Amino acid sequence: MDTGQTGTTTCYRHPKRESYVRCTRCDRFICPDCMREASVGHHCPECVREGNRGVREARTAFGGRLTAVPAVTSALIALNLLAYLVELARPGVVARLDALGTGLVGPDGGQYVGTGAPYPGFEAVGIAHGEWYRLVTSAFLHALPTEGLFGITHILFNMSWLWLFGRVAEEQLGRVRFLALYLLSAVGGSVAVYLISPDRPTIGASGAVFGLAAGWFVLTRRLRHDPLGGGRILVSFLVWMAISARVTSWQGHLGGLLTGGAVALVLAYAPRARRAAVQAAGCGLVLLVLVGLVVLKTRQLTGAA
């Protein structure tokens, strides 16, 4: 802008500031506060915004948005720790949120195995009786310290593995795809328990973590690059896998592993042309299969036609 009196020029955004530098795109005068470094000269804020609209957003190798901060992994760990604090304060929540397929709750609030008609004062509970939320809530609960040494190591080891595998998977997949992998693996582990041992109440994030481990293996094979160092991590995880499966539920571990592997294959090998659509359809199909298995098992347990 020219003042017209002294011949001095001012910034087009700040008329009271003298300026002798022009934006190399629109040729308007800009002051130091409005200058944006460019490959040649400086640009004004409007030209920078206009240029950014035409810049293609960077994506990961699997179509997710690039992220440098493992926000979802951190949030999942925080939710698990918060749930653990709730367990410590009110241990009774475990019986209401675990992955029990079918059982009874007595007048004293205790949980009992049972598949027949409830006794007087008893209430039928479990996934087979409409409590499908247990398929998810059970994956955020862990053994309490009162259950011996394993009680505290259960959550400590699961969270350490979640942090290790989760950071890598979230960086490679992006937040949305990573969350889909984690939650479907968690549900897959619960469904496996329901199918094989419906009268056994189980808890733990192991199914989800095992799904992440399977996902890590598939993704690293697809990229032909292992950011975690390969063999040493794998051997350590296999040792924990054997110990954890023996003490808790091998069914949940197997279900999470298979589900996570299936989801990771969809995410890793979806064709580039229609990647997002194929990935969404593949994850939806996995969820549909899990829901179908739960419906069939429920009919078997309840005798529904």
C-alpha positions as CSV (number, residue, x, y, z in Angstrom):
1,M,0.0,0.0,0.0
2,D,1.3,3.4,-0.9
3,T,0.5,6.4,1.4
4,G,0.3,8.7,-1.6
5,Q,1.9,11.5,0.3
6,T,5.5,10.5,1.1
7,G,5.9,7.6,-1.3
8,T,6.4,5.2,1.6
9,T,4.7,1.8,1.4
10,T,3.0,0.0,4.2
11,C,2.0,-3.6,4.9
12,Y,-1.4,-4.5,3.4
13,R,-2.4,-6.1,6.6
14,H,-1.0,-3.5,8.9
15,P,-1.4,-0.1,7.2
16,K,0.6,1.8,9.9
17,R,3.7,-0.2,9.4
18,E,6.2,0.7,6.7
19,S,7.2,-2.1,4.4
20,Y,9.5,-2.5,1.5
21,V,9.3,-6.2,0.9
22,R,6.7,-7.8,-1.4
23,C,5.1,-11.2,-1.3
24,T,6.6,-13.1,-4.2
25,R,3.2,-14.6,-5.1
26,C,0.7,-11.7,-4.9
27,D,3.2,-8.8,-5.0
28,R,1.7,-7.1,-2.0
29,F,3.8,-5.4,0.6
30,I,4.3,-7.3,3.9
31,C,5.8,-6.4,7.2
32,P,8.2,-8.7,9.2
33,D,5.2,-10.1,11.2
34,C,3.5,-11.2,8.0
35,M,6.5,-12.6,6.2
36,R,6.6,-16.4,5.7
37,E,9.8,-18.0,4.5
38,A,9.5,-19.5,1.0
39,S,12.0,-21.2,-1.3
40,V,12.3,-17.9,-3.1
41,G,11.7,-14.7,-1.1
42,H,8.7,-14.4,1.3
43,H,5.0,-15.1,1.1
44,C,2.1,-13.4,2.9
45,P,-0.2,-15.5,5.2
46,E,-3.0,-15.6,2.7
47,C,-0.8,-17.0,-0.1
48,V,0.6,-19.6,2.4
49,R,-2.9,-20.8,3.3
50,E,-3.9,-20.9,-0.4
51,G,-0.8,-22.9,-1.2
52,N,-1.4,-25.4,1.6
53,R,-4.9,-26.2,0.2
54,G,-3.3,-27.8,-2.8
55,V,-0.7,-29.8,-0.9
56,R,-1.5,-33.4,-0.6
57,E,-1.6,-34.6,3.0
58,A,1.2,-37.0,3.9
59,R,0.1,-40.6,4.6
60,T,1.7,-43.7,6.0
61,A,2.4,-46.7,3.9
62,F,-1.0,-48.1,4.9
63,G,-3.0,-45.0,4.2
64,G,-3.2,-43.5,7.7
65,R,-2.4,-40.0,8.7
66,L,1.1,-39.4,9.9
67,T,1.4,-39.0,13.6
68,A,4.5,-38.4,15.7
69,V,2.7,-38.7,19.1
70,P,1.2,-42.1,20.1
71,A,-1.9,-40.4,21.4
72,V,-4.3,-43.4,21.1
73,T,-1.7,-45.8,22.7
74,S,-1.3,-43.5,25.6
75,A,-5.1,-43.1,25.9
76,L,-5.6,-46.9,26.0
77,I,-3.0,-47.3,28.7
78,A,-4.6,-44.5,30.7
79,L,-8.0,-46.2,30.4
80,N,-6.6,-49.5,31.5
81,L,-4.9,-47.9,34.5
82,L,-8.1,-45.9,35.4
83,A,-10.1,-49.1,35.3
84,Y,-7.6,-50.8,37.6
85,L,-8.0,-48.0,40.1
86,V,-11.7,-48.5,40.0
87,E,-11.2,-52.2,40.6
88,L,-9.0,-51.5,43.6
89,A,-11.7,-49.2,45.0
90,R,-14.6,-51.4,44.1
91,P,-13.6,-55.0,43.4
92,G,-17.2,-56.0,42.8
93,V,-17.1,-54.3,39.3
94,V,-15.0,-57.2,38.0
95,A,-17.9,-59.6,38.3
96,R,-20.2,-57.2,36.4
97,L,-17.8,-56.4,33.5
98,D,-15.7,-59.6,32.9
99,A,-16.1,-61.8,29.9
100,L,-18.5,-64.3,31.5
101,G,-20.5,-66.1,28.9
102,T,-23.2,-67.5,31.1
103,G,-23.5,-67.7,34.9
104,L,-25.5,-66.7,38.0
105,V,-25.2,-63.9,40.5
106,G,-26.5,-64.8,43.9
107,P,-28.2,-62.7,46.5
108,D,-24.8,-62.1,48.2
109,G,-23.5,-60.6,44.9
110,G,-21.2,-63.5,44.3
111,Q,-20.7,-64.9,40.8
112,Y,-21.4,-68.6,40.2
113,V,-21.2,-71.0,37.3
114,G,-24.5,-72.1,36.0
115,T,-26.3,-72.5,32.7
116,G,-29.8,-73.7,33.7
117,A,-32.7,-71.8,35.2
118,P,-31.7,-69.4,38.0
119,Y,-32.3,-70.6,41.6
120,P,-34.6,-68.5,43.8
121,G,-32.8,-65.2,44.4
122,F,-30.3,-65.8,41.7
123,E,-30.0,-63.9,38.4
124,A,-28.7,-65.2,35.1
125,V,-25.9,-63.0,33.8
126,G,-23.4,-63.0,31.0
127,I,-23.0,-62.4,27.3
128,A,-25.6,-65.1,26.5
129,H,-28.1,-63.1,28.5
130,G,-27.8,-59.8,26.6
131,E,-24.7,-58.4,28.3
132,W,-22.7,-58.0,25.1
133,Y,-20.7,-55.1,26.6
134,R,-18.7,-57.6,28.4
135,L,-16.9,-58.4,25.2
136,V,-15.2,-55.0,25.4
137,T,-15.2,-54.1,29.1
138,S,-13.4,-57.3,30.1
139,A,-10.4,-56.1,28.0
140,F,-9.8,-53.2,30.3
141,L,-9.8,-55.1,33.5
142,H,-6.9,-56.9,35.2
143,A,-6.2,-59.2,38.1
144,L,-6.0,-57.5,41.5
145,P,-3.0,-57.7,43.8
146,T,-5.0,-60.0,46.1
147,E,-4.6,-62.7,43.5
148,G,-0.9,-63.2,44.3
149,L,2.2,-62.0,42.4
150,F,0.5,-62.4,39.0
151,G,-2.1,-59.9,40.1
152,I,0.2,-56.9,39.7
153,T,2.3,-58.3,36.9
154,H,-0.8,-59.0,34.8
155,I,-1.4,-55.3,34.1
156,L,2.3,-54.3,34.2
157,F,3.3,-56.7,31.5
158,N,0.2,-56.0,29.4
159,M,0.7,-52.3,29.5
160,S,4.4,-52.6,28.7
161,W,3.7,-54.7,25.7
162,L,0.9,-52.3,24.7
163,W,3.3,-49.4,24.8
164,L,5.9,-51.3,22.8
165,F,3.8,-52.7,20.0
166,G,1.2,-49.9,20.2
167,R,3.6,-47.1,19.4
168,V,4.9,-48.8,16.3
169,A,1.5,-49.9,15.0
170,E,0.0,-46.4,15.6
171,E,2.9,-44.8,13.7
172,Q,2.5,-47.2,10.8
173,L,-1.2,-47.4,10.6
174,G,-2.4,-44.0,11.8
175,R,-4.8,-43.5,14.8
176,V,-8.1,-44.7,13.3
177,R,-6.7,-47.9,11.8
178,F,-4.7,-48.7,14.9
179,L,-7.7,-48.3,17.1
180,A,-9.7,-50.6,14.8
181,L,-6.9,-53.2,15.1
182,Y,-6.8,-52.9,18.9
183,L,-10.5,-53.1,19.6
184,L,-11.3,-55.9,17.1
185,S,-8.5,-57.9,18.6
186,A,-9.9,-57.3,22.1
187,V,-13.4,-58.4,21.0
188,G,-11.9,-61.4,19.1
189,G,-10.2,-62.6,22.3
190,S,-13.5,-62.3,24.2
191,V,-15.4,-64.1,21.5
192,A,-13.0,-67.0,21.6
193,V,-13.4,-67.3,25.3
194,Y,-17.2,-67.2,24.9
195,L,-17.1,-70.0,22.2
196,I,-14.8,-72.3,24.0
197,S,-15.3,-71.6,27.7
198,P,-18.5,-69.7,28.2
199,D,-18.8,-70.4,31.9
200,R,-15.3,-69.1,32.6
201,P,-15.1,-65.4,33.7
202,T,-12.0,-63.8,32.2
203,I,-10.4,-60.4,32.1
204,G,-7.3,-58.7,30.7
205,A,-6.0,-56.8,27.7
206,S,-4.0,-59.9,26.6
207,G,-6.3,-60.6,23.6
208,A,-5.9,-57.0,22.3
209,V,-2.1,-57.1,23.0
210,F,-1.7,-60.4,21.2
211,G,-3.6,-59.0,18.3
212,L,-1.2,-56.1,18.2
213,A,1.7,-58.5,18.2
214,A,0.2,-60.4,15.3
215,G,-0.3,-57.0,13.6
216,W,3.3,-56.0,14.2
217,F,4.5,-59.2,12.6
218,V,2.3,-58.7,9.5
219,L,3.1,-55.1,9.1
220,T,6.9,-55.6,9.5
221,R,6.8,-58.4,6.9
222,R,4.9,-56.2,4.5
223,L,7.4,-53.3,4.9
224,R,10.4,-55.6,5.2
225,H,11.5,-53.5,8.1
226,D,11.4,-54.2,11.8
227,P,11.7,-51.1,14.0
228,L,11.8,-53.2,17.2
229,G,14.8,-55.3,16.5
230,G,13.2,-58.6,15.6
231,G,14.2,-61.8,17.3
232,R,14.9,-60.5,20.8
233,I,11.5,-58.9,21.1
234,L,9.8,-61.9,19.6
235,V,11.4,-64.4,21.9
236,S,10.6,-62.3,25.0
237,F,7.0,-62.0,23.9
238,L,6.7,-65.7,23.3
239,V,7.9,-66.4,26.8
240,W,5.3,-64.0,28.2
241,M,2.7,-65.6,25.9
242,A,3.3,-69.0,27.4
243,I,3.3,-67.8,31.0
244,S,0.3,-65.7,30.6
245,A,-1.7,-68.3,28.7
246,R,-1.1,-70.9,31.4
247,V,-2.1,-68.6,34.2
248,T,-5.1,-66.8,32.5
249,S,-6.9,-67.7,29.4
250,W,-5.2,-69.3,26.3
251,Q,-8.6,-69.0,24.5
252,G,-8.5,-65.2,24.7
253,H,-4.9,-65.1,23.6
254,L,-5.6,-67.3,20.6
255,G,-8.7,-65.3,19.6
256,G,-6.9,-62.0,19.8
257,L,-3.9,-63.4,17.9
258,L,-6.1,-64.7,15.0
259,T,-8.3,-61.6,14.9
260,G,-5.4,-59.2,15.0
261,G,-3.6,-61.2,12.3
262,A,-6.7,-61.1,10.0
263,V,-7.2,-57.4,10.5
264,A,-3.6,-56.6,9.9
265,L,-3.6,-58.6,6.7
266,V,-6.5,-56.5,5.5
267,L,-4.8,-53.2,6.5
268,A,-1.4,-54.2,5.1
269,Y,-2.4,-55.7,1.7
270,A,-5.4,-53.7,0.6
271,P,-4.9,-52.4,-3.0
272,R,-3.7,-48.9,-3.1
273,A,-6.4,-47.7,-5.6
274,R,-9.3,-48.3,-3.2
275,R,-7.3,-48.8,0.0
276,A,-9.6,-47.0,2.5
277,A,-12.8,-48.6,1.2
278,V,-11.2,-52.1,1.1
279,Q,-9.8,-51.7,4.6
280,A,-13.1,-50.5,6.0
281,A,-15.0,-53.3,4.3
282,G,-12.4,-55.9,5.6
283,C,-12.6,-54.7,9.2
284,G,-16.4,-54.6,8.9
285,L,-16.4,-58.2,7.7
286,V,-14.2,-59.3,10.6
287,L,-16.6,-57.6,13.0
288,L,-19.6,-59.2,11.3
289,V,-18.0,-62.7,11.6
290,L,-17.4,-62.1,15.3
291,V,-21.0,-60.9,15.9
292,G,-22.3,-63.9,14.0
293,L,-20.3,-66.3,16.1
294,V,-21.6,-64.7,19.3
295,V,-25.2,-65.0,18.0
296,L,-24.8,-68.7,17.1
297,K,-23.2,-69.5,20.5
298,T,-25.9,-67.6,22.3
299,R,-28.6,-69.6,20.6
300,Q,-26.8,-72.8,21.5
301,L,-26.6,-71.8,25.2
302,T,-30.1,-70.4,25.6
303,G,-31.9,-72.9,23.3
304,A,-33.3,-70.1,21.2
305,A,-34.9,-71.1,17.9
